[in-house]
Amino acid sequence: MAEYGDPERGSSMDSTESRWVFQEDEDDASEIDEFEADLRHHHSVLDSEDEDNGEQRLVRTGPRIDSFDVEALEVPGVQRNEFEDVNMGKRIILAFQTLGVVFGDVGTSPLYTFSVMFRKAPINDNEDIIGALSLVLYTLLLIPLVKYVLVVLWANDDGEGGTFALYSLICRNAKVSLLPNQLPSDARISGFRLKVPSPELERSLKFKERLESSVTLKKILLLLVLAGTSMVIANGVVTPAMSVLSSVNGLRVGVDAIEQDEVVMISVTCLIILFSVQKYGTSKMGLAVGPALFIWFCSLAGIGIYNLVTYDTSVLRAFNPIHIYYFFARNSTKAWYSLGGCILCATGSEAMFADLCYFSVRSVQLTFVFLVLPCLLLGYLGQAAYLMENHADAGQAFFSSVPRGAFWPTFLIALVAALIASRAMTTATFSCIKQSTALGCFPRLKIVHTSRKFMGQIYIPVINWFLLVVSLVFVCSISNIDEIGNAYGIAELGVMMMTTILVTLVMVLIWQTHIIIVLSFVVVFLGLELAFFSSVLCSIPDGSWIILVLGIINFFIMFVWNYGSKLKYETEVKQKLSMDLMRELGSNLGTIRAPGIGLLYNELVKGIPGIFGHFLTTLPAIHSMIIFVSIKYVPVSMVPQSERFLFRRVCQKSYHIFRCIARYGYKDVRKENHQTFEQLLMESLEKFIRREAQERSLESDGDDDSDSEDDYSASRVLIAPNGSVYSLGVPLLAEFNDTNIPTFEASTSEEVASASSNNPPVLDAEQSLERELSFIRKAKESGVVYLVGHGDIRARKDSWFLKKLVINYFYAFLRKNCRRGIANLSVPHSNLMQVGMTYMV
């Protein structure tokens, strides 16, 4: 069984052990009181579908044995860490893949950092070189090493990194999501790991209550996440442009006759090749380019050592940070401008975190500390040593510092490394978009999984070609390295600042870090990043505004999609059918019940969707069995297969209506075909019904106020001896005359006593169970039809003009052109029935 949690942040917790979880007092207290007198030795949090927010308290649960286990869904190794139990050979391969995927971006920063810096702050004497080098060295040590490698990487969401992984981590520990589809049962997924009560937890809970009670704070948090994600996508555009163009620019050092237009055309060709091979996947390409990047890092170190020995070892004085002060004292404003070039040495730091889903934290940390960082430091030291005697070559610092006999091999390996760097940021963009799609903040797109072994490795064709087109436009319109460097800095710093804020929330809310450490983290790193950001903002008129425009467009798309999806869901909740109407219709639902099973897809996780009434009035008949299926993404990276389905019974037993919530994490893969999905669904339904019958003996009679879906009075909640919880929506005692009550029942009614003398309850229950299972099998043999309701939204006539514009045009356009959810199941048209419905919001 996989363990969850960072051993350095707290003890790991196996999903089969007792856990501490939050319980909603108002939602669950009545359920616990119902069984408290008889089942005091059971400690469990009962499922509830009440959407009201109540005061929370910590309750110790029993073993995490889900009551909706589906044996047919158990895939070997699905919960197992992909990086455990690997031999030395696989570790070496993994190390090469880590180089090829994660460190390409930060590894190519020596190509352009000094060139951009010294164009902004020209060299006056050697002390300027020492000061600039000192600034670069400490930027490398503070941002990539201390912030990302030592702190941010630990804020991963079960191995997943990036802006939305941080947001998911926060959503799982506080109700900050604006989409009202959370259920208390989601917190019982083994991926929801919470700590045992402690003094630090009290401060965390106070902060949590403040965050949950403020709608404004929730909106601000979401806007920050959307802004960070939009800059990640912008980074996916500018990284290929900067890396490839700066490497190809080396030709102007080796070939005097080459012109800038020719450099641009060669760069365009390289970019087209780069994005064309992206579809072959991270594993294949990572293993292919890993050795190439290893040679690149060794070349950086070798050239650096050569230049140190050949030119000037006095540059080692740059490790004394006092030279940073001297640099600013001598150059003042120009030194401040040079910060926009200095931050380029830390580009790729965010890619390390976003690409974490492909590799383990330890592999990334060890590779960076023992290989990447030393090679980078030697590379910058070597360039500075060369410039001490060659001030005029500052515009092409890297290629000018390469020994003449090694120029062409170094140029080729630099070009390959630049292409690798571009791939690193592209894969990070894919990962971030997939996370945002799963959490309802980006339109659904086709996602191709490029590896059977590592499910996190993906390729998004539409985004891939979009990044290519915009990168080509960027290279052709802005061929100046300085201007592209400014745009690069804006995109990178935008993501960095959002990450700093979100990690600060994680430190307070989840890690329960001491307040002094939290304040030190946010003051040091956010202050440092704001200083860098102020420098690059001054260069916006030079062409960097393009990256801001691109970021705003991305932000607008995500905001419109999230806003429209939220309005649509809230409207569906308001227009759901009442239970009184269902009682009036009767078990035949006011129409003809034809043999078969209808799977009605809808986003609601509670209640009867209004579009079901549209099906009843539109179709001449309805299926003998109806299952409301809701595909729900919960804020965890992966839901164990054994906890995938959550079943409930809707209405009385004679209605044959069920609800199934299929829960997925944002890292989960939905690749099953419709036959497999139907088989797994029916097997899990049968298991639910069997367990429902087996646990009837634990039912408490005489209680009319037990929990139900939509307050249906006949529902029951059962607790199994193993601590599992079952929600039953059937009036069992009334329908089956079941009197097999446990000996601890003290309030047996006279009606139950008389019923027990007339019929053998166990025999009746068994016969009823077999009849229902037989009914389900016959319905399955008659066929399964997918009832898909397309609920569109339109703004009311009295709405504001801006709302009409956003909903009726922008959101409608995105919804029309995005990928429909049913496409993942590849349902044949003969089994598909669609009905449209328009909601006025």
Buried (B, 14 or more C-beta within 10 A) or exposed (E): EBBBBBEEBBEEBBBEBBBBBBBBBEBBBBBBEBBEEBBEEBBBBBBBBBBEEBEBEBBBBBBBBBBBBBEBBEEEEBBEBBBEEBEEEEEEBBBBBBBBBBBBBBBBBBBBBBBBBBBBBBBEEBBBBBBBBBBBBBBBBBBBBBBBBEBBBBBBBBBBBBBBBBBBBBBBBBBBBBBEBBBBBBBBBBBBBBBEEEEBBEBBBEBBEEBBEEEEEBEEBBBBBBBBBBBBBBBBBBBBBBBBBBBBBBBBBBEEEBEEEBBBBBBBEBBEEBBEEBEEBBBBBBBBBBEBBBBBBEBBBBBBBBBBEBBBEBBBEBBEEEBBEBBBEBBEEBBBBBBBBBBBBBBBBBBBBBBBBBBBBEBBBBBBEEBBBBBBBBBBBBBBBBBBEBBEBBBBBBBBBBEEEBBEEBBEBBBBBBBBBBBBBBBBBBBBBBBBBBBBBBBBBEBEBBBEEBBBBBBBEBBBEBBBEBBBBBBBEBBEBBBBBBBBBBBBBBBBBBBBBBBBBBBBBBBBBEEEEBEEBBEBBBEBBEEBBEBBBBBBEEBBBBBBEBBEEBBBBBBBBBBBBBBBBBBBBEBBBEBEEBEEBEBEBEBEBBBBBBBBBBBBBBBBBBBBBBBBEEBEEBBBBBBBBBBBBBBBBBBBBBBBBBBBBBBBBEBBBBBBBBBBBBBBBEEBEBEEBBEBBBBBBBBBBEBBBBBBBBBBBEBEEBBBBBEBEBBBBBBBEEBBBBBBBBBBBBBBBBBBBEEEBEEEEEBBEEBBEEEEBEEBBEEBBEEBBEBBEEBBEBBBBBBBBBBBBBBEEEBEEEBBBBBBEBBBEBBEEBBEEBEBBEBEEEBBBEBEBEBEB
